[in-house]
Amino acid sequence: MSDGISEDSADVVGVLTERIEARFGMGMDQLKAAVAAAPTANPDATDATDVVKWHNLLVEAQSVLERAEDDLLAALQTQPSEVDDPTMGLAHWVNAAVTARDGRAMVVRWLLDPNAPGKKDLAAERLARLRPRTGPAVQTSAPNRPAGSTAPATAWRSVRAAR
């Protein structure tokens, strides 16, 4: 989807948050409160519920990615010229975290685009009538900590707010 978000944008969450706020005409805190009060009041409320859910997952994924990048950078600073297996595991963890974050960003962008493929065709309308919405088809939990990592256990469990 070409929507002005650079593939290497450092602030994917910020850009999408602005688009969500513009789409619904309110800040994220207000939107979350409105969704909590009436998650299925009308079609726009259902759309907002989906967007808020996936935005929360995106923020979580960005937080995990930042933690993974910090841990990899710290490990690389202690390495000689060759990278050891635990550090390579951290690099793979960063890659998995990027993939999770980017996938969630794609879902948010799709939810915000009323003309996105699959939203207007007859099959999409039939599917919406036949099946209630379910959870995501792929795992959306944060990537697991790589084996052999030297980072403290609390660093892997904590989820900090998006920067």
C-alpha positions in Angstrom: 0.0 0.0 0.0 1.5 3.3 -1.0 0.3 5.8 1.6 3.2 8.0 2.3 4.8 5.9 5.1 8.4 5.3 4.2 9.5 1.7 4.5 12.3 2.8 6.8 10.3 5.3 8.8 11.5 5.3 12.4 8.2 6.6 13.7 5.6 4.2 12.2 3.5 4.3 15.4 3.5 8.1 15.4 2.5 8.4 11.8 -0.3 5.9 12.1 -1.5 7.4 15.4 -1.9 10.8 13.6 -3.9 9.1 10.8 -6.1 7.4 13.3 -6.8 10.6 15.1 -7.5 12.4 11.8 -9.8 9.6 10.7 -11.9 9.6 13.8 -11.6 13.3 14.7 -10.3 12.7 18.3 -7.1 11.9 20.2 -6.2 8.3 20.9 -7.1 8.6 24.6 -10.6 9.8 23.6 -11.0 7.2 21.0 -10.0 4.4 23.4 -12.5 5.7 25.9 -15.3 5.9 23.3 -14.5 2.3 22.2 -14.5 1.1 25.8 -17.9 2.8 26.4 -19.6 1.5 23.2 -17.5 -0.9 21.2 -20.2 -2.0 18.7 -22.7 0.9 18.8 -22.6 1.4 15.0 -20.3 0.5 12.0 -17.9 3.4 12.8 -17.7 2.2 16.4 -16.9 -1.3 15.2 -14.2 0.1 12.9 -12.8 2.2 15.7 -12.8 -0.9 18.0 -10.7 -2.8 15.4 -8.3 0.1 14.9 -7.8 0.6 18.6 -7.1 -3.1 19.2 -4.6 -3.2 16.4 -3.0 0.1 17.4 -2.5 -1.3 20.9 -0.8 -4.3 19.4 1.3 -2.1 17.2 2.4 0.0 20.2 3.3 -3.2 22.0 5.3 -4.5 19.1 7.2 -1.2 18.8 8.1 -1.4 22.5 9.4 -5.0 22.0 11.4 -3.9 19.0 13.0 -1.0 20.9 13.9 -3.3 23.7 15.4 -5.8 21.3 17.4 -3.1 19.5 18.7 -1.8 22.8 19.8 -5.3 23.9 21.4 -6.1 20.6 23.3 -2.8 20.6 24.5 -3.4 24.1 25.7 -6.9 23.2 27.4 -5.7 20.0 29.4 -3.1 22.0 31.0 -5.9 24.0 31.8 -8.1 21.0 35.2 -8.5 19.4 35.3 -8.6 15.6 33.2 -11.8 15.4 29.7 -12.0 16.7 28.9 -14.9 19.1 25.8 -17.1 18.9 23.8 -15.3 21.7 24.4 -12.0 20.0 23.3 -13.5 16.7 20.2 -14.7 18.5 19.5 -11.1 19.5 19.9 -10.1 15.9 17.3 -12.6 14.9 15.1 -11.4 17.7 15.3 -7.9 16.3 14.4 -9.1 12.8 11.3 -11.0 14.3 10.3 -7.9 16.2 10.5 -5.7 13.0 8.4 -8.2 11.2 5.8 -8.2 13.9 5.7 -4.4 14.1 5.5 -4.0 10.3 2.7 -6.6 10.1 0.7 -4.8 12.7 1.3 -1.5 11.0 0.0 -3.0 7.7 -3.2 -4.1 9.4 -3.7 -0.6 10.9 -3.1 0.9 7.5 -5.6 -1.5 5.9 -8.2 -0.8 8.6 -7.9 2.9 7.9 -8.2 2.6 4.1 -11.9 2.3 3.2 -11.0 1.4 -0.4 -8.5 -1.3 0.6 -8.6 -4.5 -1.4 -11.1 -7.0 0.1 -13.2 -4.4 1.8 -15.7 -3.6 -1.0 -16.2 -6.7 -3.1 -19.1 -9.1 -2.9 -17.0 -11.8 -1.2 -16.0 -9.5 1.6 -19.7 -8.5 2.2 -20.8 -12.1 2.3 -18.0 -13.1 4.7 -18.8 -10.2 7.0 -22.4 -11.4 7.2 -21.6 -15.1 7.6 -18.9 -15.0 10.2 -18.4 -12.9 13.3 -15.0 -11.4 13.6 -12.3 -13.6 15.2 -8.8 -13.0 16.4 -5.9 -12.6 14.1 -5.0 -15.6 11.8 -1.3 -15.4 12.8 0.4 -15.2 16.2 0.5 -11.7 17.5 2.4 -12.2 20.6 5.8 -10.6 21.0 8.8 -12.7 19.8 10.3 -14.8 22.6 13.7 -14.0 24.1 16.5 -15.7 22.3 18.2 -18.6 24.0 21.5 -17.9 25.7 20.7 -14.2 26.1 22.5 -12.4 28.9 20.0 -9.7 29.4 18.2 -9.7 32.8 14.8 -11.5 32.8 12.9 -8.4 33.8 14.1 -6.7 30.7 12.3 -9.2 28.5 9.1 -9.1 30.5 8.6 -5.4 30.8 6.8 -3.5 28.1 7.6 0.1 28.1 5.5 2.9 26.4 6.3 3.7 22.8 8.9 6.5 22.5 
